[in-house]
Structure formats: structure tokens, C-alpha cells
Amino acid sequence: MERSEPVAIRPGAVANRITAIDVTRGLVMVIMALDHVRDLLHTAALTQSPTDLATTTPAIFLTRWITHLCAPTFVFLSGMSAYLSLQKQRTAGPPAWSARRFLLQRGLVLILLELTIINFAFWFDLQFRTIMLQVIYAIGGGFVLLAFLSRWPARWLGIIGLVIIFGYDLLLLIPPFSDQTARLIWSLFFRTELFNISPQFILLVGYPLIPWLGILLVGYACGPLMVRPAGFRKQTMLRIGLGAVAFFVVLRLINVYGDAAPWAVQKDGLFTVLSFLNVSKYPPSLQYTLLLVGLGLLILAVAEGADNGLTRVLTVYGKVPMFYYILHWYLVHLSMIAMSLLQGYSFADIPAGPLNFGRPDGAGVSLPVVYLVWITLVAALYPLCRWYGRYKAAHPENGWLRYI
């Protein structure tokens, strides 16, 4: 995901670095770690859905809800960065097929990482009795398809992306297939589903490819905007972001199409607002995408031209997204084990098996402690990300560094 800022700020110019992309990506990655710390360490995480309004609290709901921002923004920026990377490589001299081949290779590497290093970080299971296909699978698969689709103009791909985003909810009306193989193939592309392949192996398709491809393609189509003058792109992103959020509000008020979970009046005004915000991520609905991508664009616009201590810190994380993503999962999982041991459990008490993070029954910490662990882990990752970012910039001859 090479990024750049325009050498000459004119339409068609090729970017060298867009700092706002790094800042926005860094922000969502920092927020993302909060959700994963909550998933593995919070006392109620294994027994209570944070978005079930019948059992959740506002604090737990909002802790989960704010992290909804991460995946769609990450995927959108991946599409935008893919456009900038392709333009940069094409301008540098290699033929177009060479630039597309790199995108194909990068996509395959991301899928391989998802199936190996990342899934091991999820479960710490050398037998790999659970495979969970998440956001890296969706981005990797999207890159593979984009390697072929990028022959077409960006605006065409943007139209395809919008058709997917606006029409995808209709596919949810298709009943599940009775044939296991057909269900699996359909799920990989279209539907979130869990498969008990055998008593000792589970496949969880959390991020089916096609709905996330729609977001990636729209991000790709917005790539040309990022080589326009900074003021122009800031105002354009503000308009698009506000328009997407406004359209979400209209659709949500109508409450007919665009999300499988319509909102309803709850026991009080606060919970009614939470119901209104409680959009569907698995898979991403139209309303979810409008709201979260819209908010992501507003953050990108605010980050445009911002230069302060916070943005400089976020840029450190945003320059090395895959390095951060892999490391943070290992640190979160190790923190869960450390928590269990500190609470008096032994290694013998750590459960194993399919779909099991390895947290003993009864282990866990309160929500304030979750926030403390989250801040500590993010701070611990800062010097590592800064070192790796500098190392990567100083060694462009190491081609493998482009993949992580």
C-alpha cells in the first residue's frame, strides 16, 4: 500500500506521500486495538454481545460501536492507496502489467498472512483448528481482483463499487444453500457464516469478499482526488462525507431498506439513539457503509494539512499498517494469557480447541482496565513502529518490505 503526495498539484499528477492517509489510517488502527483488547480481556466479552440492547450498557455499546469505524475506513484507504501505488509505478517506468502484477502478488501475500501468521495470533493453536477470515482476507482478495479490474478507468470501478454497496442488501434475501460446498463458496464471496467442517476444524468467514470489495473499489475511484490541490480535495471529502452521513440518516429514518436490523424505540431516549446507530457490520449493510465511510472521509478531510503532535504520532502507526496489525494481535493475546496467570489460573486451565481464544472461564477485567491495557499496548507499539518505518524507508532495495 504505497502512498504519496503530489509533486505538482494538478489533475493527473502522481503523489509521493499523502500524510492525511497515514494520519487517518493510524487513527483507525489505534482504535481497532481497543476492540481486540475488549474481545479478549473484558469480563463479559465471551458471554454478552456488546451491541445487544437488551443486555449491554451504553459504555460497552459505544466501546464496540466506535471501532466499527476501523474496517471500512481501512478498506477504503487500501483502495485509495492501491490507486496511488499503481500510478506511481506506472510513472516510474515499468509497464502497466508489471504494476498490476505487484498488486496481485500483494493480495496473495495478504491472504497467505491471514491464513498463517495472523490466524495463529488469533488462536495460538499450532493445529490451526480454527480459521477466521477477516479484514486482511477481504483486502487481499480485493487486491487480487483489482489487479485485473484496474485495466478499466477508476470512475468505472467506482460505479461498480457503488452498485455493490447499494445493491448488496438484496442478496441477503437469497435463502442459504442446502449443499455444504455451495454454501461455502457463496459465503466466501457474499455472506458471513460459520462452518463446522469437522469436530476439530471450524471455518469462520467473517468478511465475505464482495461487499468489502465495493468499499475498496469506491476508495480506488477516489484515488485521483488525492492528487488534486490540498484545498480542493479537503472540501470535496467534506462534501462527500457529509452527504454520505446525511443519506444514512434519511435511510435510517425511513427504516425500510439498507440494514437487516431496523431501529426501534427503546426503554429510554439514550437506548433509542443507540438502536438508531446499531447498524450491521457482518456483512456490511448499506447504512453501515454510508455512516462509517462517511465518517472516515470527514476524518480524512480534517487530517488534511493538520500538523501537530497527535498527527505526527498517528503517522508513525499509519505508515506501517501491516506491521502494526500483526504485532498488536500477538500483544493482545499475550496480554490475555498474562491476565489469566495474574488472576491465579495456570497454563493447565487455559482451554484449547476450535473457536477458542484460550481464556479460562471466569477470567477477565473490567472496562476501565480494558482501556488501560489498550493505551499501554498502543504506547508499547509506538517505538517498534517508528523503528520499522525508518528501517523500511532506509532500505528500499529490500523488496519484501513492500509487503509488510
DRENDO-1510 file (C-alpha; in Angstrom, 1 decimal, always signed):
<recs>
REC; n; res; u; v; w
REC; 1; MET; +0.0; +0.0; +0.0 .
REC; 2; GLU; +2.4; +2.6; -1.2 .
REC; 3; ARG; +1.2; +6.2; -0.6 .
REC; 4; SER; +2.2; +9.5; -2.0 .
REC; 5; GLU; +1.7; +13.4; -2.1 .
REC; 6; PRO; +1.6; +15.3; -5.3 .
REC; 7; VAL; +4.9; +16.6; -6.6 .
REC; 8; ALA; +2.8; +19.0; -8.7 .
REC; 9; ILE; -0.7; +19.7; -7.5 .
REC; 10; ARG; -2.6; +19.3; -10.7 .
REC; 11; PRO; -5.0; +16.6; -12.1 .
REC; 12; GLY; -3.1; +13.6; -13.1 .
REC; 13; ALA; -0.1; +14.3; -11.1 .
REC; 14; VAL; +1.5; +11.3; -9.3 .
REC; 15; ALA; +1.7; +11.5; -5.5 .
REC; 16; ASN; +4.8; +10.9; -3.3 .
REC; 17; ARG; +3.0; +11.0; +0.1 .
REC; 18; ILE; -0.4; +11.9; +1.3 .
REC; 19; THR; +0.1; +12.5; +5.0 .
REC; 20; ALA; -3.6; +12.6; +5.7 .
REC; 21; ILE; -3.9; +9.0; +4.6 .
REC; 22; ASP; -1.2; +8.0; +7.1 .
REC; 23; VAL; -2.9; +10.0; +9.9 .
REC; 24; THR; -6.3; +8.6; +9.2 .
REC; 25; ARG; -5.1; +5.0; +8.9 .
REC; 26; GLY; -3.0; +5.4; +12.1 .
REC; 27; LEU; -6.1; +6.7; +14.0 .
REC; 28; VAL; -8.3; +3.8; +13.0 .
REC; 29; MET; -5.6; +1.3; +13.8 .
REC; 30; VAL; -5.2; +2.7; +17.3 .
REC; 31; ILE; -9.0; +2.5; +17.8 .
REC; 32; MET; -9.0; -1.1; +16.3 .
REC; 33; ALA; -6.7; -2.3; +19.1 .
REC; 34; LEU; -9.4; -1.2; +21.6 .
REC; 35; ASP; -11.9; -3.7; +20.2 .
REC; 36; HIS; -9.5; -6.6; +20.2 .
REC; 37; VAL; -8.4; -5.9; +23.8 .
REC; 38; ARG; -12.1; -5.8; +24.8 .
REC; 39; ASP; -12.8; -9.0; +22.9 .
REC; 40; LEU; -10.1; -11.0; +24.7 .
REC; 41; LEU; -9.9; -9.3; +28.1 .
REC; 42; HIS; -13.2; -7.9; +29.1 .
REC; 43; THR; -15.1; -9.9; +31.7 .
REC; 44; ALA; -18.4; -10.0; +29.7 .
REC; 45; ALA; -16.9; -10.4; +26.2 .
REC; 46; LEU; -17.4; -14.2; +25.9 .
REC; 47; THR; -20.9; -14.2; +27.3 .
REC; 48; GLN; -22.5; -10.9; +26.2 .
REC; 49; SER; -22.9; -9.2; +22.8 .
REC; 50; PRO; -21.8; -5.5; +23.2 .
REC; 51; THR; -24.5; -4.4; +20.8 .
REC; 52; ASP; -27.4; -6.4; +22.2 .
REC; 53; LEU; -29.5; -3.6; +23.6 .
REC; 54; ALA; -31.3; -6.0; +25.9 .
REC; 55; THR; -28.2; -6.8; +27.9 .
REC; 56; THR; -25.5; -4.2; +27.1 .
REC; 57; THR; -24.7; -0.9; +28.7 .
REC; 58; PRO; -24.1; +2.4; +26.9 .
REC; 59; ALA; -20.3; +2.3; +27.8 .
REC; 60; ILE; -19.9; -1.2; +26.4 .
REC; 61; PHE; -22.0; -0.5; +23.3 .
REC; 62; LEU; -20.1; +2.7; +22.5 .
REC; 63; THR; -16.7; +1.0; +23.1 .
REC; 64; ARG; -17.7; -1.5; +20.5 .
REC; 65; TRP; -19.5; +0.9; +18.2 .
REC; 66; ILE; -16.6; +3.4; +17.8 .
REC; 67; THR; -14.4; +0.5; +16.5 .
REC; 68; HIS; -16.9; +0.0; +13.6 .
REC; 69; LEU; -15.1; +2.9; +12.0 .
REC; 70; CYS; -11.9; +0.8; +11.6 .
REC; 71; ALA; -12.6; -1.9; +9.0 .
REC; 72; PRO; -14.5; +0.2; +6.3 .
REC; 73; THR; -12.0; +3.1; +6.6 .
REC; 74; PHE; -9.1; +0.7; +6.4 .
REC; 75; VAL; -10.5; -1.0; +3.3 .
REC; 76; PHE; -11.4; +2.3; +1.7 .
REC; 77; LEU; -7.9; +3.7; +2.3 .
REC; 78; SER; -6.5; +0.5; +0.9 .
REC; 79; GLY; -8.3; +1.1; -2.3 .
REC; 80; MET; -7.2; +4.7; -2.4 .
REC; 81; SER; -3.6; +3.7; -1.7 .
REC; 82; ALA; -3.7; +1.0; -4.4 .
REC; 83; TYR; -4.6; +3.6; -7.0 .
REC; 84; LEU; -1.7; +5.9; -5.9 .
REC; 85; SER; +0.7; +2.9; -5.9 .
REC; 86; LEU; -0.3; +1.9; -9.4 .
REC; 87; GLN; +0.0; +5.4; -10.7 .
REC; 88; LYS; +3.4; +5.8; -9.1 .
REC; 89; GLN; +4.8; +2.6; -10.5 .
REC; 90; ARG; +3.4; +3.3; -14.0 .
REC; 91; THR; +5.0; +6.8; -14.0 .
REC; 92; ALA; +8.3; +5.3; -12.8 .
REC; 93; GLY; +8.7; +3.3; -16.0 .
REC; 94; PRO; +7.6; -0.3; -15.6 .
REC; 95; PRO; +4.8; -1.4; -18.0 .
REC; 96; ALA; +1.2; -1.4; -16.7 .
REC; 97; TRP; +1.2; -5.2; -16.4 .
REC; 98; SER; +4.1; -5.1; -14.0 .
REC; 99; ALA; +2.3; -2.7; -11.7 .
REC; 100; ARG; -0.8; -4.9; -11.7 .
REC; 101; ARG; +1.3; -7.9; -11.1 .
REC; 102; PHE; +2.6; -6.3; -7.9 .
REC; 103; LEU; -0.9; -5.7; -6.8 .
REC; 104; LEU; -1.8; -9.4; -7.5 .
REC; 105; GLN; +1.3; -10.5; -5.5 .
REC; 106; ARG; +0.5; -8.3; -2.6 .
REC; 107; GLY; -3.1; -9.6; -2.5 .
REC; 108; LEU; -1.9; -13.2; -2.4 .
REC; 109; VAL; +0.6; -12.4; +0.3 .
REC; 110; LEU; -2.1; -10.8; +2.4 .
REC; 111; ILE; -4.3; -13.9; +2.1 .
REC; 112; LEU; -1.3; -16.1; +3.0 .
REC; 113; LEU; -0.6; -14.0; +6.1 .
REC; 114; GLU; -4.3; -14.2; +7.1 .
REC; 115; LEU; -4.2; -18.0; +6.9 .
REC; 116; THR; -1.0; -18.4; +8.8 .
REC; 117; ILE; +0.7; -15.8; +11.0 .
REC; 118; ILE; -2.5; -13.8; +11.7 .
REC; 119; ASN; -4.7; -16.8; +12.4 .
REC; 120; PHE; -2.1; -18.1; +14.7 .
REC; 121; ALA; -2.1; -14.8; +16.5 .
REC; 122; PHE; -5.9; -15.1; +16.9 .
REC; 123; TRP; -5.9; -18.6; +18.5 .
REC; 124; PHE; -2.3; -19.6; +19.5 .
REC; 125; ASP; -3.2; -23.0; +18.1 .
REC; 126; LEU; -0.4; -24.9; +16.3 .
REC; 127; GLN; -3.0; -27.3; +14.9 .
REC; 128; PHE; -5.0; -24.5; +13.3 .
REC; 129; ARG; -8.3; -25.9; +14.3 .
REC; 130; THR; -10.0; -22.6; +13.6 .
REC; 131; ILE; -9.5; -20.4; +10.5 .
REC; 132; MET; -11.1; -17.0; +10.7 .
REC; 133; LEU; -11.2; -14.9; +7.5 .
REC; 134; GLN; -11.3; -11.3; +8.5 .
REC; 135; VAL; -10.3; -7.9; +7.1 .
REC; 136; ILE; -6.9; -8.9; +5.7 .
REC; 137; TYR; -8.6; -11.7; +3.7 .
REC; 138; ALA; -11.1; -9.1; +2.3 .
REC; 139; ILE; -8.3; -6.6; +1.4 .
REC; 140; GLY; -6.1; -9.3; -0.1 .
REC; 141; GLY; -8.9; -10.8; -2.2 .
REC; 142; GLY; -9.9; -7.3; -3.2 .
REC; 143; PHE; -6.3; -6.6; -4.4 .
REC; 144; VAL; -6.3; -9.9; -6.4 .
REC; 145; LEU; -9.5; -8.8; -8.2 .
REC; 146; LEU; -8.3; -5.2; -8.6 .
REC; 147; ALA; -5.1; -6.4; -10.3 .
REC; 148; PHE; -7.4; -7.4; -13.2 .
REC; 149; LEU; -10.1; -4.7; -12.8 .
REC; 150; SER; -7.5; -1.9; -12.8 .
REC; 151; ARG; -7.3; -2.1; -16.6 .
REC; 152; TRP; -10.5; -0.1; -16.5 .
REC; 153; PRO; -10.8; +3.6; -15.7 .
REC; 154; ALA; -11.1; +4.4; -12.0 .
REC; 155; ARG; -14.5; +6.0; -12.4 .
REC; 156; TRP; -15.9; +2.8; -13.9 .
REC; 157; LEU; -14.6; +0.9; -10.9 .
REC; 158; GLY; -16.2; +3.5; -8.6 .
REC; 159; ILE; -19.6; +2.9; -10.3 .
REC; 160; ILE; -19.2; -0.9; -9.8 .
REC; 161; GLY; -18.3; -0.3; -6.2 .
REC; 162; LEU; -21.4; +1.8; -5.6 .
REC; 163; VAL; -23.7; -0.8; -7.3 .
REC; 164; ILE; -22.3; -3.4; -4.9 .
REC; 165; ILE; -22.7; -1.1; -1.9 .
REC; 166; PHE; -26.3; +0.0; -2.8 .
REC; 167; GLY; -27.5; -3.4; -4.1 .
REC; 168; TYR; -25.8; -5.8; -1.7 .
REC; 169; ASP; -28.6; -5.9; +0.9 .
REC; 170; LEU; -30.8; -7.5; -1.8 .
REC; 171; LEU; -28.6; -10.6; -1.8 .
REC; 172; LEU; -29.4; -11.2; +1.8 .
REC; 173; LEU; -32.9; -12.2; +0.7 .
REC; 174; ILE; -31.4; -15.2; -1.1 .
REC; 175; PRO; -32.0; -18.2; +1.3 .
REC; 176; PRO; -29.0; -20.3; +2.4 .
REC; 177; PHE; -28.0; -23.1; +0.2 .
REC; 178; SER; -28.6; -26.6; +1.4 .
REC; 179; ASP; -25.5; -28.0; -0.2 .
REC; 180; GLN; -22.4; -27.5; +2.0 .
REC; 181; THR; -20.0; -26.8; -0.8 .
REC; 182; ALA; -22.3; -24.3; -2.4 .
REC; 183; ARG; -22.9; -22.6; +1.0 .
REC; 184; LEU; -19.1; -22.4; +1.5 .
REC; 185; ILE; -18.4; -20.9; -1.9 .
REC; 186; TRP; -21.3; -18.4; -1.6 .
REC; 187; SER; -20.1; -17.4; +1.9 .
REC; 188; LEU; -16.5; -16.7; +0.8 .
REC; 189; PHE; -17.9; -14.1; -1.6 .
REC; 190; PHE; -21.2; -12.9; -0.1 .
REC; 191; ARG; -22.3; -14.0; +3.3 .
REC; 192; THR; -20.8; -14.1; +6.9 .
REC; 193; GLU; -21.1; -17.7; +8.1 .
REC; 194; LEU; -19.6; -20.3; +10.4 .
REC; 195; PHE; -18.8; -23.8; +9.1 .
REC; 196; ASN; -18.2; -26.8; +11.3 .
REC; 197; ILE; -16.1; -28.6; +8.8 .
REC; 198; SER; -15.3; -31.4; +11.4 .
REC; 199; PRO; -15.3; -31.8; +15.2 .
REC; 200; GLN; -11.7; -30.5; +15.1 .
REC; 201; PHE; -11.9; -27.8; +12.5 .
REC; 202; ILE; -14.1; -24.6; +12.1 .
REC; 203; LEU; -14.0; -22.1; +9.4 .
REC; 204; LEU; -15.5; -18.6; +10.1 .
REC; 205; VAL; -16.0; -16.4; +7.2 .
REC; 206; GLY; -16.3; -13.0; +8.9 .
REC; 207; TYR; -15.6; -10.8; +5.9 .
REC; 208; PRO; -17.0; -12.1; +2.7 .
REC; 209; LEU; -15.2; -10.6; -0.3 .
REC; 210; ILE; -17.8; -8.9; -2.4 .
REC; 211; PRO; -19.4; -6.4; +0.0 .
REC; 212; TRP; -15.9; -5.2; +1.1 .
REC; 213; LEU; -14.8; -5.1; -2.5 .
REC; 214; GLY; -17.4; -2.5; -3.1 .
REC; 215; ILE; -15.9; -0.3; -0.4 .
REC; 216; LEU; -12.4; -0.9; -1.8 .
REC; 217; LEU; -13.4; +0.0; -5.3 .
REC; 218; VAL; -15.0; +3.3; -4.2 .
REC; 219; GLY; -11.8; +4.1; -2.4 .
REC; 220; TYR; -9.8; +3.3; -5.5 .
REC; 221; ALA; -12.1; +5.6; -7.5 .
REC; 222; CYS; -11.4; +8.4; -5.0 .
REC; 223; GLY; -7.6; +7.9; -5.6 .
REC; 224; PRO; -7.5; +10.6; -8.4 .
REC; 225; LEU; -8.9; +13.1; -5.9 .
REC; 226; MET; -5.8; +12.7; -3.8 .
REC; 227; VAL; -3.5; +14.2; -6.5 .
REC; 228; ARG; -5.6; +17.4; -6.7 .
REC; 229; PRO; -4.7; +20.5; -4.7 .
REC; 230; ALA; -5.0; +20.0; -1.0 .
REC; 231; GLY; -7.7; +22.6; -0.5 .
REC; 232; PHE; -9.8; +21.1; -3.3 .
REC; 233; ARG; -9.6; +17.6; -2.0 .
REC; 234; LYS; -10.3; +18.7; +1.6 .
REC; 235; GLN; -13.5; +20.4; +0.5 .
REC; 236; THR; -14.5; +17.5; -1.7 .
REC; 237; MET; -14.0; +15.0; +1.0 .
REC; 238; LEU; -16.0; +17.1; +3.4 .
REC; 239; ARG; -18.9; +17.3; +1.0 .
REC; 240; ILE; -18.9; +13.6; +0.2 .
REC; 241; GLY; -18.5; +12.6; +3.8 .
REC; 242; LEU; -21.4; +14.9; +5.0 .
REC; 243; GLY; -23.5; +13.7; +2.1 .
REC; 244; ALA; -23.0; +10.1; +3.0 .
REC; 245; VAL; -23.8; +10.6; +6.6 .
REC; 246; ALA; -26.9; +12.7; +5.7 .
REC; 247; PHE; -28.1; +9.9; +3.3 .
REC; 248; PHE; -27.6; +7.4; +6.1 .
REC; 249; VAL; -29.8; +9.5; +8.4 .
REC; 250; VAL; -32.6; +9.6; +5.8 .
REC; 251; LEU; -32.4; +5.9; +5.1 .
REC; 252; ARG; -32.3; +5.0; +8.7 .
REC; 253; LEU; -35.3; +7.2; +9.5 .
REC; 254; ILE; -37.3; +5.6; +6.6 .
REC; 255; ASN; -36.3; +2.2; +8.2 .
REC; 256; VAL; -37.2; +0.1; +5.2 .
REC; 257; TYR; -34.0; -0.7; +3.2 .
REC; 258; GLY; -30.3; -0.8; +3.8 .
REC; 259; ASP; -29.9; -2.7; +7.0 .
REC; 260; ALA; -31.1; -6.1; +8.3 .
REC; 261; ALA; -31.6; -4.7; +11.8 .
REC; 262; PRO; -34.1; -1.8; +11.7 .
REC; 263; TRP; -34.0; +0.6; +14.7 .
REC; 264; ALA; -36.9; +0.8; +17.2 .
REC; 265; VAL; -37.9; +2.9; +20.1 .
REC; 266; GLN; -36.3; +1.6; +23.3 .
REC; 267; LYS; -36.8; +1.9; +27.1 .
REC; 268; ASP; -35.4; +5.5; +27.1 .
REC; 269; GLY; -34.0; +8.1; +24.7 .
REC; 270; LEU; -30.4; +7.1; +25.0 .
REC; 271; PHE; -31.1; +3.5; +24.1 .
REC; 272; THR; -33.3; +4.7; +21.2 .
REC; 273; VAL; -30.3; +6.6; +19.9 .
REC; 274; LEU; -28.1; +3.5; +20.3 .
REC; 275; SER; -30.7; +1.5; +18.4 .
REC; 276; PHE; -30.6; +4.1; +15.6 .
REC; 277; LEU; -26.7; +3.7; +15.5 .
REC; 278; ASN; -26.8; -0.1; +15.7 .
REC; 279; VAL; -26.1; -0.9; +12.1 .
REC; 280; SER; -25.0; -4.3; +10.7 .
REC; 281; LYS; -21.3; -5.0; +10.1 .
REC; 282; TYR; -21.4; -8.7; +9.3 .
REC; 283; PRO; -21.7; -8.3; +6.4 .
REC; 284; PRO; -21.6; -4.5; +6.0 .
REC; 285; SER; -25.0; -3.1; +5.2 .
REC; 286; LEU; -25.6; -0.1; +3.0 .
REC; 287; GLN; -26.5; +2.0; +6.1 .
REC; 288; TYR; -23.3; +0.8; +7.9 .
REC; 289; THR; -21.2; +1.7; +4.9 .
REC; 290; LEU; -22.7; +5.2; +4.4 .
REC; 291; LEU; -22.3; +6.1; +8.0 .
REC; 292; LEU; -18.8; +4.7; +8.7 .
REC; 293; VAL; -17.2; +5.5; +5.3 .
REC; 294; GLY; -18.8; +9.0; +5.6 .
REC; 295; LEU; -17.2; +9.5; +9.0 .
REC; 296; GLY; -13.9; +8.2; +7.7 .
REC; 297; LEU; -14.0; +10.7; +4.9 .
REC; 298; LEU; -14.7; +13.5; +7.4 .
REC; 299; ILE; -11.7; +12.4; +9.4 .
REC; 300; LEU; -9.5; +12.3; +6.3 .
REC; 301; ALA; -10.6; +15.8; +5.5 .
REC; 302; VAL; -9.8; +17.1; +9.0 .
REC; 303; ALA; -6.4; +15.4; +8.8 .
REC; 304; GLU; -5.7; +17.1; +5.5 .
REC; 305; GLY; -3.0; +19.7; +6.2 .
REC; 306; ALA; -3.0; +19.1; +10.0 .
REC; 307; ASP; +0.4; +19.1; +11.6 .
REC; 308; ASN; +0.7; +18.7; +15.3 .
REC; 309; GLY; +1.9; +16.3; +18.0 .
REC; 310; LEU; -1.1; +14.0; +17.6 .
REC; 311; THR; -1.0; +13.7; +13.9 .
REC; 312; ARG; +2.8; +13.1; +13.9 .
REC; 313; VAL; +2.2; +10.2; +16.4 .
REC; 314; LEU; -0.6; +8.7; +14.3 .
REC; 315; THR; +1.5; +8.9; +11.2 .
REC; 316; VAL; +4.1; +6.6; +12.8 .
REC; 317; TYR; +1.4; +3.9; +13.1 .
REC; 318; GLY; -0.2; +4.7; +9.7 .
REC; 319; LYS; +3.0; +4.2; +7.7 .
REC; 320; VAL; +3.4; +0.6; +8.8 .
REC; 321; PRO; -0.2; -0.8; +8.9 .
REC; 322; MET; +0.6; -4.5; +8.4 .
REC; 323; PHE; +3.5; -4.5; +10.8 .
REC; 324; TYR; +1.3; -2.9; +13.4 .
REC; 325; TYR; -1.7; -5.2; +12.7 .
REC; 326; ILE; +0.3; -8.4; +13.1 .
REC; 327; LEU; +2.2; -7.2; +16.2 .
REC; 328; HIS; -0.8; -5.8; +18.0 .
REC; 329; TRP; -2.7; -9.1; +17.8 .
REC; 330; TYR; +0.2; -11.0; +19.4 .
REC; 331; LEU; +0.5; -8.4; +22.1 .
REC; 332; VAL; -3.2; -8.5; +22.8 .
REC; 333; HIS; -3.3; -12.3; +23.0 .
REC; 334; LEU; -0.2; -12.4; +25.2 .
REC; 335; SER; -1.9; -9.8; +27.5 .
REC; 336; MET; -4.9; -12.1; +27.8 .
REC; 337; ILE; -2.6; -15.0; +28.9 .
REC; 338; ALA; -0.7; -12.7; +31.3 .
REC; 339; MET; -4.1; -11.6; +32.8 .
REC; 340; SER; -5.2; -15.1; +33.3 .
REC; 341; LEU; -2.0; -16.1; +35.1 .
REC; 342; LEU; -2.1; -13.0; +37.3 .
REC; 343; GLN; -5.7; -13.8; +38.3 .
REC; 344; GLY; -4.5; -17.2; +39.6 .
REC; 345; TYR; -5.1; -19.5; +36.7 .
REC; 346; SER; -2.4; -21.9; +35.4 .
REC; 347; PHE; -1.4; -22.9; +31.9 .
REC; 348; ALA; -3.3; -26.1; +32.6 .
REC; 349; ASP; -6.5; -24.0; +33.0 .
REC; 350; ILE; -6.2; -22.4; +29.5 .
REC; 351; PRO; -8.8; -24.1; +27.3 .
REC; 352; ALA; -8.0; -25.3; +23.8 .
REC; 353; GLY; -9.9; -26.4; +20.8 .
REC; 354; PRO; -11.8; -24.9; +17.8 .
REC; 355; LEU; -13.1; -21.4; +18.1 .
REC; 356; ASN; -11.4; -20.9; +21.5 .
REC; 357; PHE; -9.1; -17.9; +22.3 .
REC; 358; GLY; -7.8; -19.8; +25.3 .
REC; 359; ARG; -9.3; -17.7; +28.1 .
REC; 360; PRO; -10.3; -19.6; +31.2 .
REC; 361; ASP; -13.9; -19.3; +32.4 .
REC; 362; GLY; -14.1; -16.6; +35.0 .
REC; 363; ALA; -11.0; -14.7; +33.8 .
REC; 364; GLY; -11.4; -11.1; +32.7 .
REC; 365; VAL; -11.1; -7.5; +33.7 .
REC; 366; SER; -13.5; -4.5; +33.9 .
REC; 367; LEU; -14.0; -2.0; +31.1 .
REC; 368; PRO; -11.8; +0.7; +32.7 .
REC; 369; VAL; -8.9; -1.8; +32.9 .
REC; 370; VAL; -9.6; -2.7; +29.2 .
REC; 371; TYR; -8.9; +0.9; +28.4 .
REC; 372; LEU; -5.8; +1.0; +30.5 .
REC; 373; VAL; -4.4; -2.1; +28.8 .
REC; 374; TRP; -5.3; -0.7; +25.4 .
REC; 375; ILE; -3.5; +2.5; +25.9 .
REC; 376; THR; -0.4; +0.7; +27.3 .
REC; 377; LEU; -0.3; -1.7; +24.3 .
REC; 378; VAL; -0.6; +1.1; +21.8 .
REC; 379; ALA; +2.1; +3.1; +23.6 .
REC; 380; ALA; +4.4; +0.0; +23.6 .
REC; 381; LEU; +3.9; -0.4; +19.8 .
REC; 382; TYR; +5.0; +3.2; +19.1 .
REC; 383; PRO; +8.8; +2.8; +19.3 .
REC; 384; LEU; +8.6; -0.5; +17.3 .
REC; 385; CYS; +6.5; +1.1; +14.6 .
REC; 386; ARG; +8.8; +4.1; +14.4 .
REC; 387; TRP; +11.9; +1.9; +14.1 .
REC; 388; TYR; +10.3; -0.3; +11.4 .
REC; 389; GLY; +9.1; +2.7; +9.5 .
REC; 390; ARG; +12.6; +4.2; +9.5 .
REC; 391; TYR; +14.2; +0.9; +8.6 .
REC; 392; LYS; +11.7; +0.4; +5.7 .
REC; 393; ALA; +12.4; +3.9; +4.3 .
REC; 394; ALA; +16.1; +3.4; +4.6 .
REC; 395; HIS; +16.1; +0.0; +2.7 .
REC; 396; PRO; +14.1; +0.4; -0.4 .
REC; 397; GLU; +16.3; -2.3; -2.0 .
REC; 398; ASN; +14.6; -4.9; +0.2 .
REC; 399; GLY; +11.6; -5.7; -1.9 .
REC; 400; TRP; +9.9; -7.9; +0.7 .
REC; 401; LEU; +9.5; -4.9; +2.9 .
REC; 402; ARG; +6.8; -3.6; +0.5 .
REC; 403; TYR; +4.5; -6.5; +1.6 .
REC; 404; ILE; +4.6; -5.8; +5.3 .
</recs>
